[in-house]
Amino acid sequence: MPDPDLVSQALARNLKRLRAERGHTLDALAARSGVSRGMIVQIEQGRTNPSVATVVRLGDALGVSIATLLDYEEGPDVRIIPGDQAVPLWSGESGGTGTLLHGIEAPGPLELWEWRMEPGEEYSSEPHPAGTVEIVRVDEGELTLVHDGTDHPVPAGSTVSFDASYAHVYRNAGERALRLTMVVSVPPPR
């Protein structure tokens, strides 16, 4: 696992750079993202470890993936991310994790995730920008996907895709661990 200080400093550097490249003031980015100006200042100074939802809102407002915000290496056209360098961004109360495996801009943000959720854990996601889609492959267990208030059971071996511009929840209502792989595609900014 990468050093948390390295990831925090990368987020600080990349957020500040991307905000400047897009000509956003702190107040403008706060208004676009729904993240307070004070929180953005703390992130840009590397003084806080923001939630996944906060990083997602900032990425959406800037039109980049979480992977771009957390990229702590600048490298060649081919990037190999060793397993121990993947960035865990969500932790459940019972030990579940949501780990960003890789992400690119193609032409909008495209992210590959691995999630593990213990029985009873859930993650609630705010709606993403219009046009965002998610594809989820359930590797083990059964996912209960709550999409726009409706439960959809997704058993192991199944894949589901959906419009992620609606509120959605990933829930493990089963009695064994849930493991899934997810791709998130966000359209480029207009």
Order of alpha helices (4+ residues) and beta strands (2+ residues): alpha-alpha-alpha-alpha-alpha-beta-beta-beta-beta-beta-beta-beta-beta-beta-beta
